[in-house]
Amino acid sequence: MTAATLAVAGLLAATMTGCSALSGSASTGDANSITLYSGQHPQTTQKLVTAFEKQTGVKVNVRSDDEDVLADQIVTEGGHSPADVFYTENSPPLEFLQGKGLLSAVRSSTLAATPSKYNSPQGDWVAVSARVSVLIYNPRLISKTQLPASVMQLAEPKYQGKLALAAGETDFQPIVTSVLHAHGKAATVKWLNAVKANAAGHIYPDNETITSDVNRGSAALGIINQYYWYRLRAEIGAGAMHSKIAYFAPHDPGYVLDVSGAAVLKSSKNQADAQRFLAFLVSKPAQEIIGGHSLSYEYPIASGVTTVAPETPFSQLQPNSITIGDLGTGSAAIALLRQAGLL
Protein backbone atom coordinates (compact mmCIF):
# COMPACT_ATOMS: atom_id res chain seq x y z
CA MET A 1 0.00 0.00 0.00
CA THR A 2 1.26 3.49 -0.80
CA ALA A 3 2.32 5.55 2.20
CA ALA A 4 1.08 9.04 2.79
CA THR A 5 2.11 10.51 6.11
CA LEU A 6 0.15 9.59 9.18
CA ALA A 7 0.06 13.25 10.14
CA VAL A 8 -3.41 14.71 10.22
CA ALA A 9 -2.70 18.34 9.42
CA GLY A 10 -3.93 19.45 6.05
CA LEU A 11 -5.80 16.24 5.28
CA LEU A 12 -9.35 17.16 6.35
CA ALA A 13 -10.56 18.27 2.94
CA ALA A 14 -8.87 15.40 1.11
CA THR A 15 -10.22 12.91 3.59
CA MET A 16 -13.77 14.12 3.33
CA THR A 17 -13.58 14.02 -0.45
CA GLY A 18 -12.14 10.51 -0.30
CA CYS A 19 -15.02 9.20 1.81
CA SER A 20 -17.35 9.04 -1.17
CA ALA A 21 -14.82 7.06 -3.16
CA LEU A 22 -14.47 4.31 -0.57
CA SER A 23 -16.34 1.10 -1.18
CA GLY A 24 -19.25 0.19 1.07
CA SER A 25 -21.55 2.44 3.04
CA ALA A 26 -21.52 3.78 6.57
CA SER A 27 -23.69 1.93 9.04
CA THR A 28 -23.16 3.43 12.47
CA GLY A 29 -25.08 1.78 15.24
CA ASP A 30 -27.19 -0.47 12.99
CA ALA A 31 -28.29 -3.69 14.67
CA ASN A 32 -26.39 -6.76 13.47
CA SER A 33 -23.93 -4.82 11.31
CA ILE A 34 -20.48 -3.33 11.63
CA THR A 35 -18.37 -1.07 9.45
CA LEU A 36 -14.87 -2.27 8.64
CA TYR A 37 -12.16 0.12 7.47
CA SER A 38 -9.76 -2.19 5.65
CA GLY A 39 -6.26 -1.47 4.39
CA GLN A 40 -5.74 -5.16 3.73
CA HIS A 41 -5.87 -6.69 0.26
CA PRO A 42 -9.48 -6.85 -0.96
CA GLN A 43 -9.27 -10.54 -1.90
CA THR A 44 -8.25 -11.56 1.61
CA THR A 45 -10.69 -9.20 3.28
CA GLN A 46 -13.69 -10.34 1.26
CA LYS A 47 -13.06 -14.03 1.95
CA LEU A 48 -12.85 -13.34 5.68
CA VAL A 49 -15.89 -11.06 5.71
CA THR A 50 -18.01 -13.56 3.81
CA ALA A 51 -17.10 -16.34 6.24
CA PHE A 52 -17.79 -14.13 9.28
CA GLU A 53 -21.18 -13.05 7.95
CA LYS A 54 -22.14 -16.66 7.27
CA GLN A 55 -21.04 -17.79 10.73
CA THR A 56 -22.57 -14.95 12.76
CA GLY A 57 -25.31 -13.31 10.71
CA VAL A 58 -23.61 -9.94 11.32
CA LYS A 59 -23.33 -7.84 8.16
CA VAL A 60 -19.98 -6.19 7.49
CA ASN A 61 -19.89 -2.95 5.49
CA VAL A 62 -16.38 -2.66 4.05
CA ARG A 63 -14.57 0.57 3.24
CA SER A 64 -11.23 -0.11 1.53
CA ASP A 65 -8.33 2.27 1.00
CA ASP A 66 -4.64 2.56 1.83
CA GLU A 67 -4.15 1.91 5.52
CA ASP A 68 -2.42 5.23 6.14
CA VAL A 69 -5.28 7.12 4.46
CA LEU A 70 -7.80 5.27 6.61
CA ALA A 71 -5.80 5.93 9.79
CA ASP A 72 -5.77 9.64 9.01
CA GLN A 73 -9.48 9.52 8.28
CA ILE A 74 -10.21 7.87 11.64
CA VAL A 75 -8.27 10.59 13.44
CA THR A 76 -10.14 13.29 11.51
CA GLU A 77 -13.52 11.69 12.23
CA GLY A 78 -12.65 11.24 15.90
CA GLY A 79 -15.57 10.18 18.08
CA HIS A 80 -17.95 10.42 15.09
CA SER A 81 -16.16 7.82 12.97
CA PRO A 82 -18.53 5.24 11.49
CA ALA A 83 -15.73 2.68 11.69
CA ASP A 84 -16.11 -0.16 14.15
CA VAL A 85 -13.01 -2.14 13.17
CA PHE A 86 -9.73 -1.15 11.50
CA TYR A 87 -7.85 -3.94 9.66
CA THR A 88 -4.35 -3.23 8.36
CA GLU A 89 -1.48 -4.76 6.44
CA ASN A 90 1.14 -3.42 8.87
CA SER A 91 1.37 -2.60 12.55
CA PRO A 92 2.49 1.09 12.47
CA PRO A 93 -0.96 2.52 11.56
CA LEU A 94 -2.45 0.60 14.49
CA GLU A 95 0.23 1.87 16.84
CA PHE A 96 -0.42 5.38 15.52
CA LEU A 97 -4.10 5.16 16.49
CA GLN A 98 -3.22 3.51 19.79
CA GLY A 99 -1.04 6.49 20.58
CA LYS A 100 -4.01 8.77 19.90
CA GLY A 101 -6.10 6.84 22.42
CA LEU A 102 -8.63 5.80 19.78
CA LEU A 103 -8.61 2.02 20.24
CA SER A 104 -10.54 -0.21 22.61
CA ALA A 105 -8.81 -2.95 24.57
CA VAL A 106 -9.01 -6.31 22.82
CA ARG A 107 -10.59 -9.14 24.75
CA SER A 108 -7.96 -11.26 26.51
CA SER A 109 -9.32 -14.46 24.97
CA THR A 110 -8.77 -12.98 21.49
CA LEU A 111 -5.23 -11.85 22.28
CA ALA A 112 -4.46 -15.32 23.63
CA ALA A 113 -5.00 -16.86 20.19
CA THR A 114 -1.88 -15.15 18.81
CA PRO A 115 1.67 -15.32 20.27
CA SER A 116 1.95 -12.24 22.47
CA LYS A 117 5.12 -10.94 20.79
CA TYR A 118 3.09 -10.18 17.65
CA ASN A 119 0.22 -8.36 19.38
CA SER A 120 -0.10 -4.77 20.49
CA PRO A 121 2.25 -4.16 23.42
CA GLN A 122 -0.67 -2.31 25.04
CA GLY A 123 -3.30 -4.94 24.19
CA ASP A 124 -5.25 -2.57 21.92
CA TRP A 125 -5.00 -4.57 18.69
CA VAL A 126 -4.46 -8.20 17.74
CA ALA A 127 -2.08 -9.64 15.15
CA VAL A 128 -3.80 -11.64 12.41
CA SER A 129 -1.11 -12.67 9.91
CA ALA A 130 2.52 -12.03 9.03
CA ARG A 131 4.78 -11.45 6.06
CA VAL A 132 8.53 -11.11 5.57
CA SER A 133 10.62 -8.86 3.34
CA VAL A 134 12.60 -10.53 0.57
CA LEU A 135 14.53 -9.73 -2.57
CA ILE A 136 12.85 -10.45 -5.89
CA TYR A 137 15.26 -10.80 -8.80
CA ASN A 138 15.34 -11.77 -12.46
CA PRO A 139 18.09 -14.36 -13.09
CA ARG A 140 18.39 -13.21 -16.70
CA LEU A 141 19.56 -9.82 -15.44
CA ILE A 142 21.36 -10.65 -12.20
CA SER A 143 22.58 -13.94 -10.77
CA LYS A 144 21.86 -15.13 -7.26
CA THR A 145 25.55 -14.83 -6.38
CA GLN A 146 25.44 -11.12 -7.27
CA LEU A 147 22.62 -10.39 -4.82
CA PRO A 148 23.37 -8.47 -1.63
CA ALA A 149 23.51 -10.43 1.62
CA SER A 150 22.52 -7.29 3.52
CA VAL A 151 20.00 -4.60 2.75
CA MET A 152 22.78 -2.08 3.42
CA GLN A 153 24.62 -3.33 0.31
CA LEU A 154 21.83 -2.03 -1.89
CA ALA A 155 23.54 1.34 -1.50
CA GLU A 156 26.59 0.09 -3.42
CA PRO A 157 27.19 1.62 -6.88
CA LYS A 158 27.07 -1.79 -8.59
CA TYR A 159 23.27 -1.82 -8.14
CA GLN A 160 22.77 1.52 -9.88
CA GLY A 161 20.08 1.19 -12.53
CA LYS A 162 19.24 -2.33 -11.40
CA LEU A 163 17.16 -1.70 -8.28
CA ALA A 164 13.37 -1.27 -8.17
CA LEU A 165 11.93 0.48 -5.12
CA ALA A 166 8.46 1.32 -3.80
CA ALA A 167 9.46 3.81 -1.14
CA GLY A 168 5.90 5.07 -0.82
CA GLU A 169 4.65 1.64 0.27
CA THR A 170 3.76 1.35 3.94
CA ASP A 171 5.44 -2.06 3.63
CA PHE A 172 8.79 -0.28 3.15
CA GLN A 173 8.56 1.78 6.34
CA PRO A 174 9.33 -1.15 8.70
CA ILE A 175 12.53 -1.82 6.75
CA VAL A 176 13.60 1.81 7.15
CA THR A 177 12.75 1.64 10.86
CA SER A 178 14.79 -1.56 11.16
CA VAL A 179 17.81 0.04 9.48
CA LEU A 180 17.41 3.09 11.73
CA HIS A 181 17.23 0.88 14.82
CA ALA A 182 20.37 -1.03 13.78
CA HIS A 183 22.56 1.73 12.37
CA GLY A 184 21.29 5.12 13.58
CA LYS A 185 19.96 8.18 11.82
CA ALA A 186 23.06 9.38 9.94
CA ALA A 187 23.76 5.98 8.41
CA THR A 188 20.10 5.50 7.49
CA VAL A 189 19.89 8.86 5.71
CA LYS A 190 23.08 8.07 3.81
CA TRP A 191 21.70 4.65 2.87
CA LEU A 192 18.37 6.09 1.69
CA ASN A 193 20.09 8.68 -0.49
CA ALA A 194 22.24 6.00 -2.11
CA VAL A 195 19.31 3.62 -2.59
CA LYS A 196 17.32 6.44 -4.17
CA ALA A 197 20.14 7.08 -6.65
CA ASN A 198 20.44 3.39 -7.49
CA ALA A 199 16.68 3.11 -8.07
CA ALA A 200 16.44 6.17 -10.30
CA GLY A 201 14.09 5.28 -13.14
CA HIS A 202 12.65 2.34 -11.19
CA ILE A 203 10.82 3.99 -8.29
CA TYR A 204 7.38 2.43 -8.36
CA PRO A 205 4.09 3.09 -6.56
CA ASP A 206 3.69 -0.34 -4.99
CA ASN A 207 5.01 -3.86 -4.49
CA GLU A 208 2.71 -5.26 -7.18
CA THR A 209 4.47 -3.13 -9.78
CA ILE A 210 7.92 -4.16 -8.55
CA THR A 211 6.91 -7.82 -8.69
CA SER A 212 5.48 -7.53 -12.19
CA ASP A 213 8.31 -5.44 -13.64
CA VAL A 214 11.13 -7.54 -12.21
CA ASN A 215 9.35 -10.66 -13.43
CA ARG A 216 9.20 -9.34 -16.99
CA GLY A 217 12.74 -7.95 -16.91
CA SER A 218 12.14 -4.21 -16.61
CA ALA A 219 14.30 -4.16 -13.48
CA ALA A 220 16.85 -6.62 -12.12
CA LEU A 221 15.88 -6.75 -8.46
CA GLY A 222 13.71 -5.16 -5.80
CA ILE A 223 12.48 -5.42 -2.21
CA ILE A 224 8.98 -6.79 -1.62
CA ASN A 225 7.07 -8.85 0.90
CA GLN A 226 7.21 -12.52 -0.01
CA TYR A 227 3.53 -13.02 -0.63
CA TYR A 228 3.43 -10.72 -3.67
CA TRP A 229 5.63 -13.17 -5.58
CA TYR A 230 3.46 -16.15 -4.67
CA ARG A 231 0.31 -14.27 -5.62
CA LEU A 232 1.70 -13.39 -9.03
CA ARG A 233 2.67 -17.00 -9.63
CA ALA A 234 -0.85 -18.13 -8.71
CA GLU A 235 -2.32 -15.55 -11.09
CA ILE A 236 -0.14 -16.11 -14.19
CA GLY A 237 1.12 -19.66 -13.67
CA ALA A 238 4.54 -21.05 -12.80
CA GLY A 239 5.54 -21.20 -16.46
CA ALA A 240 5.24 -17.41 -16.78
CA MET A 241 7.42 -16.72 -13.75
CA HIS A 242 10.83 -15.46 -14.82
CA SER A 243 11.77 -14.13 -11.39
CA LYS A 244 12.79 -15.71 -8.10
CA ILE A 245 12.96 -14.58 -4.49
CA ALA A 246 15.86 -14.69 -2.05
CA TYR A 247 16.31 -13.84 1.60
CA PHE A 248 18.77 -11.46 3.17
CA ALA A 249 21.27 -12.96 5.60
CA PRO A 250 19.68 -14.20 8.83
CA HIS A 251 18.80 -11.35 11.21
CA ASP A 252 19.83 -8.65 8.71
CA PRO A 253 18.02 -5.30 9.18
CA GLY A 254 16.40 -5.83 5.78
CA TYR A 255 14.96 -9.20 6.81
CA VAL A 256 11.90 -7.83 8.58
CA LEU A 257 8.88 -9.73 9.84
CA ASP A 258 5.83 -7.49 9.99
CA VAL A 259 2.30 -8.29 11.03
CA SER A 260 -1.16 -7.47 9.82
CA GLY A 261 -3.56 -6.66 12.63
CA ALA A 262 -6.99 -5.43 13.59
CA ALA A 263 -8.49 -3.20 16.27
CA VAL A 264 -11.86 -2.06 17.56
CA LEU A 265 -12.40 1.69 17.57
CA LYS A 266 -13.21 3.18 20.96
CA SER A 267 -15.92 5.24 19.26
CA SER A 268 -17.69 2.15 17.89
CA LYS A 269 -21.37 1.87 18.74
CA ASN A 270 -21.18 -1.86 18.03
CA GLN A 271 -18.49 -2.95 20.48
CA ALA A 272 -19.77 -6.49 21.01
CA ASP A 273 -20.00 -7.40 17.31
CA ALA A 274 -16.73 -5.59 16.57
CA GLN A 275 -15.00 -7.70 19.22
CA ARG A 276 -16.62 -10.78 17.68
CA PHE A 277 -15.04 -9.88 14.34
CA LEU A 278 -11.58 -9.63 15.91
CA ALA A 279 -12.11 -12.97 17.64
CA PHE A 280 -13.12 -14.48 14.30
CA LEU A 281 -10.00 -13.18 12.53
CA VAL A 282 -7.74 -15.16 14.88
CA SER A 283 -9.99 -18.25 14.98
CA LYS A 284 -9.07 -21.46 13.21
CA PRO A 285 -11.57 -21.03 10.31
CA ALA A 286 -10.29 -17.53 9.48
CA GLN A 287 -6.65 -18.50 9.86
CA GLU A 288 -7.21 -21.44 7.52
CA ILE A 289 -8.61 -19.02 4.93
CA ILE A 290 -5.41 -16.99 5.21
CA GLY A 291 -3.22 -20.09 5.27
CA GLY A 292 -4.52 -21.93 2.27
CA HIS A 293 -8.04 -21.16 1.13
CA SER A 294 -7.42 -17.80 -0.51
CA LEU A 295 -4.77 -16.01 -2.54
CA SER A 296 -3.41 -14.43 0.64
CA TYR A 297 -0.01 -16.18 0.89
CA GLU A 298 0.55 -14.33 4.15
CA TYR A 299 1.48 -16.47 7.12
CA PRO A 300 -1.36 -17.36 9.53
CA ILE A 301 -0.01 -16.82 13.04
CA ALA A 302 -2.97 -17.52 15.33
CA SER A 303 -4.82 -20.58 16.65
CA GLY A 304 -1.94 -22.90 15.72
CA VAL A 305 -2.67 -22.78 11.97
CA THR A 306 0.21 -23.08 9.50
CA THR A 307 0.29 -22.21 5.81
CA VAL A 308 -0.28 -24.87 3.19
CA ALA A 309 1.21 -22.65 0.50
CA PRO A 310 4.51 -23.74 -1.13
CA GLU A 311 6.66 -21.15 0.62
CA THR A 312 9.34 -21.21 3.29
CA PRO A 313 7.67 -22.42 6.49
CA PHE A 314 7.12 -19.71 9.05
CA SER A 315 9.13 -21.64 11.62
CA GLN A 316 12.20 -21.57 9.36
CA LEU A 317 12.30 -17.80 8.88
CA GLN A 318 15.24 -15.96 10.47
CA PRO A 319 14.22 -12.29 10.53
CA ASN A 320 15.78 -9.38 12.34
CA SER A 321 14.89 -9.33 16.02
CA ILE A 322 13.21 -5.91 15.91
CA THR A 323 9.96 -5.98 17.90
CA ILE A 324 6.49 -4.62 17.24
CA GLY A 325 7.20 -1.98 19.87
CA ASP A 326 10.43 -1.02 18.09
CA LEU A 327 8.58 -0.65 14.77
CA GLY A 328 6.29 1.83 16.53
CA THR A 329 4.16 4.22 14.49
CA GLY A 330 6.56 4.52 11.55
CA SER A 331 6.80 8.30 12.05
CA ALA A 332 10.61 8.30 12.24
CA ALA A 333 10.83 6.29 9.01
CA ILE A 334 8.40 8.65 7.28
CA ALA A 335 10.48 11.67 8.35
CA LEU A 336 13.67 10.12 6.93
CA LEU A 337 11.97 9.09 3.70
CA ARG A 338 10.82 12.69 3.29
CA GLN A 339 14.30 13.97 4.07
CA ALA A 340 15.66 11.74 1.31
CA GLY A 341 12.99 12.96 -1.12
CA LEU A 342 11.38 9.54 -1.37
CA LEU A 343 7.98 10.74 -0.15
C-alpha positions in Angstrom: 0.0 0.0 0.0 1.3 3.5 -0.8 2.3 5.5 2.2 1.1 9.0 2.8 2.1 10.5 6.1 0.1 9.6 9.2 0.1 13.2 10.1 -3.4 14.7 10.2 -2.7 18.3 9.4 -3.9 19.4 6.1 -5.8 16.2 5.3 -9.3 17.2 6.3 -10.6 18.3 2.9 -8.9 15.4 1.1 -10.2 12.9 3.6 -13.8 14.1 3.3 -13.6 14.0 -0.4 -12.1 10.5 -0.3 -15.0 9.2 1.8 -17.3 9.0 -1.2 -14.8 7.1 -3.2 -14.5 4.3 -0.6 -16.3 1.1 -1.2 -19.3 0.2 1.1 -21.6 2.4 3.0 -21.5 3.8 6.6 -23.7 1.9 9.0 -23.2 3.4 12.5 -25.1 1.8 15.2 -27.2 -0.5 13.0 -28.3 -3.7 14.7 -26.4 -6.8 13.5 -23.9 -4.8 11.3 -20.5 -3.3 11.6 -18.4 -1.1 9.4 -14.9 -2.3 8.6 -12.2 0.1 7.5 -9.8 -2.2 5.7 -6.3 -1.5 4.4 -5.7 -5.2 3.7 -5.9 -6.7 0.3 -9.5 -6.9 -1.0 -9.3 -10.5 -1.9 -8.3 -11.6 1.6 -10.7 -9.2 3.3 -13.7 -10.3 1.3 -13.1 -14.0 1.9 -12.9 -13.3 5.7 -15.9 -11.1 5.7 -18.0 -13.6 3.8 -17.1 -16.3 6.2 -17.8 -14.1 9.3 -21.2 -13.0 8.0 -22.1 -16.7 7.3 -21.0 -17.8 10.7 -22.6 -15.0 12.8 -25.3 -13.3 10.7 -23.6 -9.9 11.3 -23.3 -7.8 8.2 -20.0 -6.2 7.5 -19.9 -3.0 5.5 -16.4 -2.7 4.1 -14.6 0.6 3.2 -11.2 -0.1 1.5 -8.3 2.3 1.0 -4.6 2.6 1.8 -4.1 1.9 5.5 -2.4 5.2 6.1 -5.3 7.1 4.5 -7.8 5.3 6.6 -5.8 5.9 9.8 -5.8 9.6 9.0 -9.5 9.5 8.3 -10.2 7.9 11.6 -8.3 10.6 13.4 -10.1 13.3 11.5 -13.5 11.7 12.2 -12.7 11.2 15.9 -15.6 10.2 18.1 -17.9 10.4 15.1 -16.2 7.8 13.0 -18.5 5.2 11.5 -15.7 2.7 11.7 -16.1 -0.2 14.1 -13.0 -2.1 13.2 -9.7 -1.2 11.5 -7.9 -3.9 9.7 -4.4 -3.2 8.4 -1.5 -4.8 6.4 1.1 -3.4 8.9 1.4 -2.6 12.5 2.5 1.1 12.5 -1.0 2.5 11.6 -2.5 0.6 14.5 0.2 1.9 16.8 -0.4 5.4 15.5 -4.1 5.2 16.5 -3.2 3.5 19.8 -1.0 6.5 20.6 -4.0 8.8 19.9 -6.1 6.8 22.4 -8.6 5.8 19.8 -8.6 2.0 20.2 -10.5 -0.2 22.6 -8.8 -2.9 24.6 -9.0 -6.3 22.8 -10.6 -9.1 24.8 -8.0 -11.3 26.5 -9.3 -14.5 25.0 -8.8 -13.0 21.5 -5.2 -11.8 22.3 -4.5 -15.3 23.6 -5.0 -16.9 20.2 -1.9 -15.2 18.8 1.7 -15.3 20.3 2.0 -12.2 22.5 5.1 -10.9 20.8 3.1 -10.2 17.7 0.2 -8.4 19.4 -0.1 -4.8 20.5 2.3 -4.2 23.4 -0.7 -2.3 25.0 -3.3 -4.9 24.2 -5.3 -2.6 21.9 -5.0 -4.6 18.7 -4.5 -8.2 17.7 -2.1 -9.6 15.2 -3.8 -11.6 12.4 -1.1 -12.7 9.9 2.5 -12.0 9.0 4.8 -11.5 6.1 8.5 -11.1 5.6 10.6 -8.9 3.3 12.6 -10.5 0.6 14.5 -9.7 -2.6 12.8 -10.4 -5.9 15.3 -10.8 -8.8 15.3 -11.8 -12.5 18.1 -14.4 -13.1 18.4 -13.2 -16.7 19.6 -9.8 -15.4 21.4 -10.7 -12.2 22.6 -13.9 -10.8 21.9 -15.1 -7.3 25.5 -14.8 -6.4 25.4 -11.1 -7.3 22.6 -10.4 -4.8 23.4 -8.5 -1.6 23.5 -10.4 1.6 22.5 -7.3 3.5 20.0 -4.6 2.7 22.8 -2.1 3.4 24.6 -3.3 0.3 21.8 -2.0 -1.9 23.5 1.3 -1.5 26.6 0.1 -3.4 27.2 1.6 -6.9 27.1 -1.8 -8.6 23.3 -1.8 -8.1 22.8 1.5 -9.9 20.1 1.2 -12.5 19.2 -2.3 -11.4 17.2 -1.7 -8.3 13.4 -1.3 -8.2 11.9 0.5 -5.1 8.5 1.3 -3.8 9.5 3.8 -1.1 5.9 5.1 -0.8 4.7 1.6 0.3 3.8 1.4 3.9 5.4 -2.1 3.6 8.8 -0.3 3.2 8.6 1.8 6.3 9.3 -1.1 8.7 12.5 -1.8 6.7 13.6 1.8 7.2 12.8 1.6 10.9 14.8 -1.6 11.2 17.8 0.0 9.5 17.4 3.1 11.7 17.2 0.9 14.8 20.4 -1.0 13.8 22.6 1.7 12.4 21.3 5.1 13.6 20.0 8.2 11.8 23.1 9.4 9.9 23.8 6.0 8.4 20.1 5.5 7.5 19.9 8.9 5.7 23.1 8.1 3.8 21.7 4.7 2.9 18.4 6.1 1.7 20.1 8.7 -0.5 22.2 6.0 -2.1 19.3 3.6 -2.6 17.3 6.4 -4.2 20.1 7.1 -6.7 20.4 3.4 -7.5 16.7 3.1 -8.1 16.4 6.2 -10.3 14.1 5.3 -13.1 12.7 2.3 -11.2 10.8 4.0 -8.3 7.4 2.4 -8.4 4.1 3.1 -6.6 3.7 -0.3 -5.0 5.0 -3.9 -4.5 2.7 -5.3 -7.2 4.5 -3.1 -9.8 7.9 -4.2 -8.5 6.9 -7.8 -8.7 5.5 -7.5 -12.2 8.3 -5.4 -13.6 11.1 -7.5 -12.2 9.3 -10.7 -13.4 9.2 -9.3 -17.0 12.7 -8.0 -16.9 12.1 -4.2 -16.6 14.3 -4.2 -13.5 16.9 -6.6 -12.1 15.9 -6.8 -8.5 13.7 -5.2 -5.8 12.5 -5.4 -2.2 9.0 -6.8 -1.6 7.1 -8.8 0.9 7.2 -12.5 0.0 3.5 -13.0 -0.6 3.4 -10.7 -3.7 5.6 -13.2 -5.6 3.5 -16.2 -4.7 0.3 -14.3 -5.6 1.7 -13.4 -9.0 2.7 -17.0 -9.6 -0.8 -18.1 -8.7 -2.3 -15.5 -11.1 -0.1 -16.1 -14.2 1.1 -19.7 -13.7 4.5 -21.1 -12.8 5.5 -21.2 -16.5 5.2 -17.4 -16.8 7.4 -16.7 -13.7 10.8 -15.5 -14.8 11.8 -14.1 -11.4 12.8 -15.7 -8.1 13.0 -14.6 -4.5 15.9 -14.7 -2.1 16.3 -13.8 1.6 18.8 -11.5 3.2 21.3 -13.0 5.6 19.7 -14.2 8.8 18.8 -11.3 11.2 19.8 -8.6 8.7 18.0 -5.3 9.2 16.4 -5.8 5.8 15.0 -9.2 6.8 11.9 -7.8 8.6 8.9 -9.7 9.8 5.8 -7.5 10.0 2.3 -8.3 11.0 -1.2 -7.5 9.8 -3.6 -6.7 12.6 -7.0 -5.4 13.6 -8.5 -3.2 16.3 -11.9 -2.1 17.6 -12.4 1.7 17.6 -13.2 3.2 21.0 -15.9 5.2 19.3 -17.7 2.2 17.9 -21.4 1.9 18.7 -21.2 -1.9 18.0 -18.5 -2.9 20.5 -19.8 -6.5 21.0 -20.0 -7.4 17.3 -16.7 -5.6 16.6 -15.0 -7.7 19.2 -16.6 -10.8 17.7 -15.0 -9.9 14.3 -11.6 -9.6 15.9 -12.1 -13.0 17.6 -13.1 -14.5 14.3 -10.0 -13.2 12.5 -7.7 -15.2 14.9 -10.0 -18.2 15.0 -9.1 -21.5 13.2 -11.6 -21.0 10.3 -10.3 -17.5 9.5 -6.7 -18.5 9.9 -7.2 -21.4 7.5 -8.6 -19.0 4.9 -5.4 -17.0 5.2 -3.2 -20.1 5.3 -4.5 -21.9 2.3 -8.0 -21.2 1.1 -7.4 -17.8 -0.5 -4.8 -16.0 -2.5 -3.4 -14.4 0.6 0.0 -16.2 0.9 0.5 -14.3 4.1 1.5 -16.5 7.1 -1.4 -17.4 9.5 0.0 -16.8 13.0 -3.0 -17.5 15.3 -4.8 -20.6 16.6 -1.9 -22.9 15.7 -2.7 -22.8 12.0 0.2 -23.1 9.5 0.3 -22.2 5.8 -0.3 -24.9 3.2 1.2 -22.7 0.5 4.5 -23.7 -1.1 6.7 -21.1 0.6 9.3 -21.2 3.3 7.7 -22.4 6.5 7.1 -19.7 9.1 9.1 -21.6 11.6 12.2 -21.6 9.4 12.3 -17.8 8.9 15.2 -16.0 10.5 14.2 -12.3 10.5 15.8 -9.4 12.3 14.9 -9.3 16.0 13.2 -5.9 15.9 10.0 -6.0 17.9 6.5 -4.6 17.2 7.2 -2.0 19.9 10.4 -1.0 18.1 8.6 -0.6 14.8 6.3 1.8 16.5 4.2 4.2 14.5 6.6 4.5 11.6 6.8 8.3 12.1 10.6 8.3 12.2 10.8 6.3 9.0 8.4 8.7 7.3 10.5 11.7 8.4 13.7 10.1 6.9 12.0 9.1 3.7 10.8 12.7 3.3 14.3 14.0 4.1 15.7 11.7 1.3 13.0 13.0 -1.1 11.4 9.5 -1.4 8.0 10.7 -0.2 
